């Protein structure tokens, strides 16, 4: 297929529709990703997985056992 040749009206509509669907899927995926990441961060905070632990205390506890 020669990409420099002029497109028919049907081809142009198909290209426009494909671009529209691509943009919708892209926006939906980005939105879903933001929602999931916020949920993961909220769960990590809820279970205390974001708190900084004191490594020296952990090492001392293991040595004293």
C-alpha positions as CSV (number, residue, x, y, z in Angstrom):
1,X,0.0,0.0,0.0
2,X,1.3,3.4,-1.0
3,X,1.0,5.7,2.1
4,X,1.5,8.8,0.0
5,X,-1.6,8.2,-2.1
6,X,-4.7,10.2,-1.2
7,X,-7.1,8.3,1.0
8,X,-10.7,7.7,0.2
9,X,-13.5,9.0,2.4
10,X,-14.0,5.6,3.9
11,X,-10.4,5.2,4.7
12,X,-10.2,8.6,6.3
13,X,-13.3,7.8,8.5
14,X,-11.7,4.5,9.6
15,X,-8.4,6.3,10.5
16,X,-10.3,9.0,12.5
17,X,-12.3,6.3,14.3
18,X,-9.2,4.3,15.1
19,X,-7.5,7.5,16.5
20,X,-10.6,8.3,18.6
21,X,-10.8,4.7,20.0
22,X,-7.0,4.8,20.8
23,X,-7.3,8.1,22.7
24,X,-10.4,6.8,24.6
25,X,-8.5,3.7,25.6
26,X,-5.4,5.7,26.5
27,X,-7.3,8.1,28.7
28,X,-9.2,5.2,30.3
29,X,-6.0,3.3,31.1
30,X,-4.4,6.3,32.6
31,X,-7.4,7.0,34.7
32,X,-7.6,3.4,35.9
33,X,-3.9,3.5,36.7
34,X,-4.3,6.6,38.9
35,X,-7.2,5.1,40.7
36,X,-5.4,1.8,41.4
37,X,-2.2,3.5,42.5
38,X,-4.1,5.7,45.0
39,X,-5.8,2.5,46.3
40,X,-2.5,0.7,46.7
41,X,-1.0,3.7,48.5
42,X,-4.0,3.9,50.8
43,X,-3.7,0.1,51.6
44,X,0.0,0.4,52.3
45,X,-0.6,3.3,54.7
46,X,-3.4,1.4,56.4
47,X,-1.2,-1.6,57.0
48,X,1.8,0.5,58.0
49,X,4.0,-0.5,55.1
50,X,5.1,3.0,54.4
51,X,6.6,3.7,57.9
52,X,10.3,3.8,58.2
53,X,11.6,1.1,60.5
54,X,14.7,1.5,62.7
55,X,17.1,-1.1,61.3
56,X,19.4,-0.9,64.4
57,X,16.6,-2.0,66.7
58,X,15.7,-4.9,64.4
59,X,19.3,-6.0,64.3
60,X,19.6,-5.7,68.1
61,X,16.5,-7.8,68.6
62,X,17.8,-10.5,66.4
63,X,21.2,-10.5,68.2
64,X,19.5,-10.8,71.6
65,X,17.4,-13.8,70.7
